[in-house]
């Protein structure tokens, strides 16, 4: 996997070996627009390699995204993203960018009893799933459950403002909006000895406004 990521980032530089490039790294915050307030503000890092003449670039991103259920702190989702974008200057030191990629969550929580008195994620899921179950089933304690998120395509549009630090290095301030929805699946197993389960599936909104700062080095 690491070799594939390395090749993904360096392949454009090999193809356009004689042209000018810039390497970019930025840290950003994503303020979610999830109406149920389950997805919380996340912190992310993105690196990219931009072909200056065309503005095209591959990117790799990593977010740590906390989630909450029933008002209780859940767990942190490792959200990886990779894809391609384009960035073009509109006026001096101000650029607009757009990128599209695949976002893959690296988290799954299985096998805890869905009852009160356990960890916060368990208690929060108990509240959340019973909100979805009533009516017609009424209140249920599941002996076992699973919670999963599945990857999807997402996009980011935004702007960068460059503050020159030297001839080849800029300090960047950015603002953007990310559109991303991941499939969320919760399964409550009625009996440990019986595979029958109640299942709730929906798209969870990981979209949100982003602010970031970073460094760009031209070479």
C-alpha contacts under 8 A as a table, 3 or more apart, distances in Angstrom:
res1	aa1	res2	aa2	distance
1	X	4	X	5.14
1	X	5	X	6.34
2	X	5	X	5.16
2	X	6	X	6.20
3	X	6	X	5.03
3	X	7	X	6.19
4	X	7	X	5.14
4	X	8	X	5.99
5	X	8	X	4.94
5	X	9	X	6.32
6	X	9	X	5.42
6	X	10	X	6.23
7	X	10	X	5.17
7	X	11	X	5.57
8	X	11	X	5.67
8	X	12	X	7.94
8	X	58	X	7.35
9	X	12	X	7.03
9	X	48	X	7.24
9	X	49	X	6.67
9	X	58	X	6.00
9	X	59	X	7.08
9	X	60	X	7.99
10	X	13	X	5.29
10	X	14	X	6.45
10	X	49	X	7.83
11	X	14	X	5.14
11	X	15	X	6.33
12	X	15	X	5.06
12	X	16	X	6.11
12	X	51	X	7.90
12	X	57	X	7.98
13	X	16	X	5.22
13	X	17	X	5.35
13	X	21	X	7.69
13	X	49	X	7.99
13	X	51	X	7.82
14	X	17	X	4.98
16	X	19	X	5.67
19	X	51	X	7.51
19	X	52	X	7.96
19	X	53	X	7.74
20	X	51	X	6.49
20	X	52	X	5.89
20	X	53	X	7.27
20	X	218	X	7.34
20	X	219	X	6.00
21	X	49	X	6.96
21	X	50	X	5.63
21	X	51	X	4.81
21	X	52	X	5.35
21	X	218	X	5.76
21	X	219	X	5.51
22	X	49	X	5.90
22	X	50	X	5.21
22	X	51	X	6.70
22	X	52	X	6.66
22	X	216	X	6.39
22	X	217	X	5.26
22	X	218	X	4.06
22	X	219	X	5.96
23	X	47	X	7.54
23	X	48	X	5.99
23	X	49	X	4.69
23	X	50	X	6.34
23	X	216	X	5.64
23	X	217	X	5.26
23	X	218	X	6.49
24	X	47	X	5.57
24	X	48	X	5.21
24	X	49	X	6.30
24	X	50	X	7.63
24	X	214	X	7.17
24	X	215	X	5.82
24	X	216	X	4.46
24	X	217	X	6.56
25	X	45	X	7.35
25	X	46	X	5.72
25	X	47	X	4.44
25	X	48	X	6.61
25	X	214	X	5.46
25	X	215	X	5.58
25	X	216	X	6.67
26	X	45	X	5.80
26	X	46	X	5.47
26	X	47	X	6.66
26	X	212	X	6.49
26	X	213	X	5.43
26	X	214	X	3.79
26	X	215	X	6.40
27	X	43	X	7.43
27	X	44	X	5.73
27	X	45	X	4.60
27	X	46	X	6.62
27	X	212	X	5.48
27	X	213	X	5.68
27	X	214	X	6.14
28	X	43	X	5.93
28	X	44	X	5.24
28	X	45	X	6.35
28	X	210	X	6.44
28	X	211	X	5.47
28	X	212	X	3.87
28	X	213	X	6.49
29	X	41	X	6.93
29	X	42	X	5.68
29	X	43	X	4.75
29	X	44	X	6.26
29	X	210	X	5.45
29	X	211	X	5.53
29	X	212	X	6.30
30	X	41	X	5.59
30	X	42	X	5.23
30	X	43	X	6.55
30	X	44	X	7.74
30	X	208	X	5.74
30	X	209	X	5.52
30	X	210	X	4.44
30	X	211	X	6.88
31	X	40	X	7.30
31	X	41	X	4.85
31	X	42	X	6.96
31	X	208	X	5.11
31	X	209	X	5.16
31	X	210	X	6.29
32	X	37	X	7.97
32	X	39	X	6.47
32	X	40	X	6.30
32	X	41	X	5.99
32	X	205	X	7.97
32	X	206	X	6.32
32	X	207	X	5.70
32	X	208	X	4.05
32	X	209	X	6.58
33	X	37	X	7.76
33	X	205	X	7.23
33	X	206	X	7.39
33	X	207	X	5.94
33	X	208	X	5.12
33	X	209	X	7.76
34	X	37	X	5.29
34	X	38	X	6.80
34	X	39	X	6.21
34	X	204	X	7.56
34	X	205	X	5.23
34	X	206	X	6.65
34	X	207	X	7.11
34	X	208	X	7.91
36	X	39	X	7.98
37	X	40	X	6.75
37	X	68	X	7.52
38	X	67	X	5.29
38	X	68	X	4.71
38	X	69	X	5.92
39	X	65	X	7.15
39	X	66	X	6.39
39	X	67	X	4.73
39	X	68	X	6.62
39	X	205	X	7.58
39	X	206	X	6.58
40	X	65	X	6.51
40	X	66	X	5.33
40	X	67	X	5.62
40	X	68	X	7.30
41	X	65	X	6.81
41	X	66	X	7.11
42	X	63	X	6.53
42	X	64	X	5.68
42	X	65	X	4.58
42	X	66	X	6.63
43	X	63	X	5.66
43	X	64	X	5.64
43	X	65	X	6.95
44	X	61	X	7.02
44	X	62	X	5.44
44	X	63	X	4.07
44	X	64	X	6.35
45	X	61	X	5.59
45	X	62	X	5.37
45	X	63	X	6.55
46	X	59	X	6.85
46	X	60	X	5.66
46	X	61	X	4.15
46	X	62	X	6.49
47	X	59	X	5.76
47	X	60	X	5.53
47	X	61	X	6.49
48	X	57	X	6.33
48	X	58	X	5.68
48	X	59	X	4.29
48	X	60	X	6.44
49	X	57	X	5.37
49	X	58	X	6.05
49	X	59	X	6.95
50	X	55	X	6.08
50	X	56	X	5.68
50	X	57	X	4.26
50	X	58	X	7.17
51	X	54	X	5.82
51	X	55	X	5.31
51	X	56	X	5.48
51	X	57	X	6.17
52	X	55	X	5.11
52	X	56	X	7.54
54	X	86	X	7.91
55	X	86	X	5.14
55	X	87	X	4.86
55	X	88	X	5.78
56	X	84	X	7.29
56	X	85	X	5.77
56	X	86	X	4.40
56	X	87	X	6.54
57	X	84	X	5.65
57	X	85	X	5.32
57	X	86	X	6.10
57	X	87	X	7.94
58	X	82	X	7.45
58	X	83	X	5.72
58	X	84	X	4.34
58	X	85	X	6.33
59	X	81	X	7.93
59	X	82	X	5.53
59	X	83	X	5.62
59	X	84	X	5.97
59	X	85	X	7.43
60	X	80	X	7.56
60	X	81	X	5.72
60	X	82	X	4.51
60	X	83	X	6.97
61	X	80	X	5.74
61	X	81	X	4.87
61	X	82	X	6.27
62	X	78	X	7.06
62	X	79	X	5.69
62	X	80	X	4.66
62	X	81	X	6.32
63	X	77	X	7.84
63	X	78	X	5.89
63	X	79	X	4.94
63	X	80	X	6.49
64	X	76	X	6.11
64	X	77	X	5.72
64	X	78	X	5.03
64	X	79	X	6.35
65	X	76	X	5.32
65	X	77	X	5.00
65	X	78	X	6.57
65	X	79	X	7.12
66	X	73	X	7.80
66	X	74	X	6.95
66	X	75	X	5.76
66	X	76	X	4.27
66	X	77	X	6.17
67	X	73	X	6.58
67	X	74	X	5.24
67	X	75	X	5.82
67	X	76	X	6.40
67	X	77	X	7.56
68	X	71	X	5.94
68	X	72	X	5.35
68	X	73	X	4.64
68	X	74	X	4.72
68	X	75	X	7.48
68	X	121	X	7.53
68	X	124	X	7.21
69	X	72	X	5.39
69	X	73	X	6.78
69	X	74	X	6.37
69	X	121	X	6.89
69	X	124	X	4.44
69	X	125	X	5.66
69	X	127	X	7.50
69	X	128	X	6.11
70	X	123	X	7.70
70	X	124	X	4.40
70	X	125	X	6.67
70	X	126	X	7.94
70	X	127	X	5.39
70	X	128	X	5.42
71	X	124	X	6.55
72	X	120	X	5.58
72	X	121	X	6.48
72	X	123	X	7.24
72	X	124	X	5.11
73	X	120	X	5.96
73	X	121	X	6.21
73	X	124	X	7.55
74	X	120	X	6.33
74	X	121	X	4.32
74	X	124	X	7.31
75	X	121	X	6.98
76	X	107	X	8.00
77	X	105	X	6.39
77	X	106	X	6.46
77	X	107	X	5.55
78	X	105	X	5.65
78	X	106	X	5.08
78	X	107	X	6.42
79	X	103	X	6.54
79	X	104	X	5.67
79	X	105	X	4.37
79	X	106	X	6.15
80	X	103	X	5.52
80	X	104	X	5.17
80	X	105	X	6.25
80	X	106	X	7.48
81	X	101	X	6.40
81	X	102	X	5.51
81	X	103	X	4.24
81	X	104	X	6.28
82	X	101	X	5.24
82	X	102	X	5.64
82	X	103	X	6.79
83	X	99	X	7.21
83	X	100	X	5.79
83	X	101	X	3.87
83	X	102	X	6.30
84	X	99	X	5.64
84	X	100	X	5.83
84	X	101	X	6.33
85	X	97	X	7.05
85	X	98	X	5.46
85	X	99	X	3.74
85	X	100	X	6.22
86	X	97	X	5.56
86	X	98	X	5.59
86	X	99	X	6.36
87	X	95	X	6.42
87	X	96	X	5.62
87	X	97	X	4.12
87	X	98	X	6.62
88	X	95	X	5.31
88	X	96	X	5.59
88	X	97	X	6.46
89	X	92	X	7.03
89	X	93	X	7.19
89	X	94	X	5.82
89	X	95	X	4.04
89	X	96	X	6.40
90	X	94	X	6.05
90	X	95	X	5.53
90	X	96	X	6.91
91	X	94	X	5.35
91	X	95	X	7.10
93	X	161	X	5.70
93	X	162	X	5.00
93	X	163	X	7.28
94	X	159	X	7.11
94	X	160	X	5.80
94	X	161	X	4.70
94	X	162	X	6.48
95	X	159	X	5.60
95	X	160	X	5.21
95	X	161	X	6.59
96	X	157	X	7.69
96	X	158	X	5.84
96	X	159	X	4.35
96	X	160	X	6.36
97	X	157	X	5.77
97	X	158	X	5.47
97	X	159	X	5.94
97	X	160	X	7.71
98	X	155	X	7.38
98	X	156	X	5.68
98	X	157	X	4.41
98	X	158	X	6.59
99	X	155	X	5.60
99	X	156	X	5.29
99	X	157	X	6.58
100	X	153	X	7.24
100	X	154	X	5.86
100	X	155	X	4.32
100	X	156	X	6.55
101	X	153	X	5.66
101	X	154	X	5.71
101	X	155	X	6.39
102	X	151	X	7.12
102	X	152	X	5.77
102	X	153	X	4.50
102	X	154	X	6.26
103	X	151	X	5.47
103	X	152	X	5.58
103	X	153	X	6.08
103	X	154	X	6.70
104	X	150	X	6.87
104	X	151	X	4.31
104	X	152	X	6.82
105	X	149	X	6.48
105	X	150	X	6.55
105	X	151	X	6.05
107	X	148	X	7.34
107	X	149	X	7.33
108	X	146	X	7.80
108	X	147	X	6.18
108	X	148	X	5.15
108	X	149	X	7.08
109	X	146	X	5.99
109	X	147	X	5.42
109	X	148	X	6.82
110	X	144	X	7.89
110	X	145	X	6.14
110	X	146	X	4.35
110	X	147	X	6.33
111	X	144	X	5.36
111	X	145	X	5.63
111	X	146	X	6.23
112	X	122	X	6.89
112	X	143	X	7.80
112	X	144	X	5.76
112	X	145	X	6.38
112	X	146	X	7.92
113	X	118	X	7.92
113	X	122	X	6.96
113	X	142	X	6.46
113	X	143	X	5.01
113	X	144	X	4.99
113	X	145	X	6.84
114	X	122	X	5.40
114	X	123	X	6.82
114	X	125	X	6.92
114	X	126	X	5.41
114	X	141	X	5.89
114	X	142	X	5.13
114	X	143	X	6.21
114	X	144	X	6.30
114	X	145	X	6.59
115	X	118	X	6.75
115	X	122	X	6.60
115	X	123	X	6.15
115	X	126	X	6.06
115	X	141	X	5.71
115	X	142	X	7.11
115	X	143	X	7.96
116	X	122	X	7.26
116	X	123	X	5.10
116	X	126	X	7.21
117	X	123	X	7.01
118	X	122	X	6.19
118	X	123	X	6.44
119	X	122	X	5.41
119	X	123	X	6.42
120	X	123	X	5.10
120	X	124	X	5.99
121	X	124	X	5.08
121	X	125	X	6.04
122	X	125	X	5.20
122	X	126	X	6.14
123	X	126	X	5.05
123	X	127	X	6.45
124	X	127	X	5.22
124	X	128	X	6.14
125	X	128	X	4.86
125	X	129	X	5.81
126	X	129	X	5.47
126	X	130	X	6.15
126	X	141	X	7.38
127	X	130	X	5.41
127	X	131	X	6.26
128	X	131	X	5.19
128	X	132	X	6.61
129	X	132	X	5.06
129	X	133	X	6.17
130	X	133	X	4.76
130	X	134	X	6.09
130	X	138	X	7.38
130	X	139	X	5.86
130	X	140	X	6.80
131	X	134	X	5.71
132	X	135	X	7.83
132	X	200	X	7.98
133	X	136	X	6.66
133	X	137	X	5.84
133	X	138	X	6.38
133	X	139	X	7.33
134	X	137	X	5.84
134	X	138	X	5.02
134	X	139	X	6.99
135	X	138	X	5.82
137	X	140	X	7.69
142	X	145	X	6.66
142	X	188	X	5.67
142	X	189	X	5.82
142	X	190	X	5.49
142	X	191	X	7.49
143	X	188	X	7.86
143	X	189	X	6.46
143	X	190	X	6.39
143	X	191	X	6.22
143	X	192	X	6.50
144	X	188	X	6.17
144	X	189	X	5.22
144	X	190	X	7.36
144	X	191	X	7.58
144	X	192	X	6.88
145	X	186	X	7.24
145	X	187	X	5.33
145	X	188	X	4.42
145	X	189	X	5.65
146	X	185	X	7.95
146	X	186	X	5.74
146	X	187	X	5.15
146	X	188	X	6.75
147	X	184	X	7.45
147	X	185	X	5.78
147	X	186	X	4.61
147	X	187	X	6.57
148	X	184	X	5.87
148	X	185	X	5.20
148	X	186	X	6.58
149	X	182	X	6.36
149	X	183	X	5.57
149	X	184	X	4.75
149	X	185	X	6.42
150	X	182	X	5.79
150	X	183	X	5.24
150	X	184	X	6.80
151	X	182	X	5.87
151	X	183	X	7.26
152	X	180	X	7.47
152	X	181	X	6.89
152	X	182	X	5.87
152	X	183	X	7.90
153	X	180	X	7.00
154	X	178	X	7.31
154	X	179	X	5.62
154	X	180	X	4.59
154	X	181	X	7.32
155	X	178	X	5.74
155	X	179	X	5.35
155	X	180	X	6.75
156	X	176	X	6.65
156	X	177	X	5.62
156	X	178	X	4.31
156	X	179	X	6.32
157	X	176	X	5.48
157	X	177	X	5.63
157	X	178	X	6.72
158	X	174	X	7.18
158	X	175	X	5.56
158	X	176	X	3.78
158	X	177	X	6.29
159	X	174	X	5.61
159	X	175	X	5.61
159	X	176	X	6.33
160	X	172	X	6.21
160	X	173	X	5.64
160	X	174	X	4.39
160	X	175	X	6.80
161	X	172	X	5.54
161	X	173	X	5.20
161	X	174	X	6.29
162	X	170	X	5.81
162	X	171	X	5.70
162	X	172	X	4.57
162	X	173	X	6.58
163	X	170	X	5.43
163	X	171	X	4.98
163	X	172	X	6.16
164	X	167	X	7.26
164	X	169	X	6.29
164	X	170	X	4.35
164	X	171	X	6.19
165	X	168	X	7.87
165	X	169	X	5.53
165	X	170	X	5.26
165	X	171	X	6.57
166	X	169	X	5.15
166	X	170	X	6.91
168	X	217	X	5.68
168	X	218	X	5.05
168	X	219	X	7.11
169	X	215	X	7.11
169	X	216	X	5.64
169	X	217	X	4.64
169	X	218	X	6.45
170	X	215	X	5.85
170	X	216	X	5.18
170	X	217	X	6.69
171	X	213	X	7.41
171	X	214	X	5.92
171	X	215	X	4.84
171	X	216	X	6.51
172	X	213	X	5.47
172	X	214	X	5.04
172	X	215	X	5.88
172	X	216	X	7.13
173	X	211	X	7.74
173	X	212	X	5.95
173	X	213	X	4.66
173	X	214	X	6.72
174	X	210	X	7.94
174	X	211	X	5.67
174	X	212	X	5.05
174	X	213	X	6.11
175	X	209	X	7.60
175	X	210	X	5.61
175	X	211	X	4.59
175	X	212	X	6.47
176	X	209	X	5.92
176	X	210	X	4.96
176	X	211	X	6.52
177	X	207	X	7.49
177	X	208	X	5.80
177	X	209	X	4.50
177	X	210	X	5.75
178	X	207	X	5.20
178	X	208	X	5.41
178	X	209	X	6.36
178	X	210	X	7.17
179	X	206	X	7.23
179	X	207	X	4.50
179	X	208	X	6.83
180	X	205	X	6.38
180	X	206	X	5.19
180	X	207	X	4.84
181	X	203	X	5.87
181	X	204	X	5.51
181	X	205	X	4.62
181	X	206	X	5.40
181	X	207	X	6.74
182	X	203	X	5.47
182	X	204	X	5.31
182	X	205	X	6.67
182	X	206	X	6.96
183	X	201	X	7.13
183	X	202	X	5.77
183	X	203	X	4.38
183	X	204	X	5.94
184	X	201	X	5.70
184	X	202	X	5.41
184	X	203	X	5.74
184	X	204	X	5.88
185	X	199	X	7.16
185	X	200	X	5.84
185	X	201	X	4.50
185	X	202	X	6.70
186	X	199	X	5.77
186	X	200	X	5.24
186	X	201	X	6.46
187	X	197	X	6.30
187	X	198	X	5.67
187	X	199	X	4.44
187	X	200	X	6.45
188	X	197	X	5.37
188	X	198	X	5.09
188	X	199	X	6.36
189	X	192	X	6.96
189	X	194	X	7.79
189	X	195	X	6.77
189	X	196	X	6.22
189	X	197	X	4.21
189	X	198	X	6.41
190	X	194	X	7.15
190	X	195	X	7.86
190	X	196	X	6.51
190	X	197	X	5.66
190	X	198	X	7.45
191	X	194	X	4.94
191	X	195	X	7.06
191	X	196	X	7.42
192	X	195	X	7.16
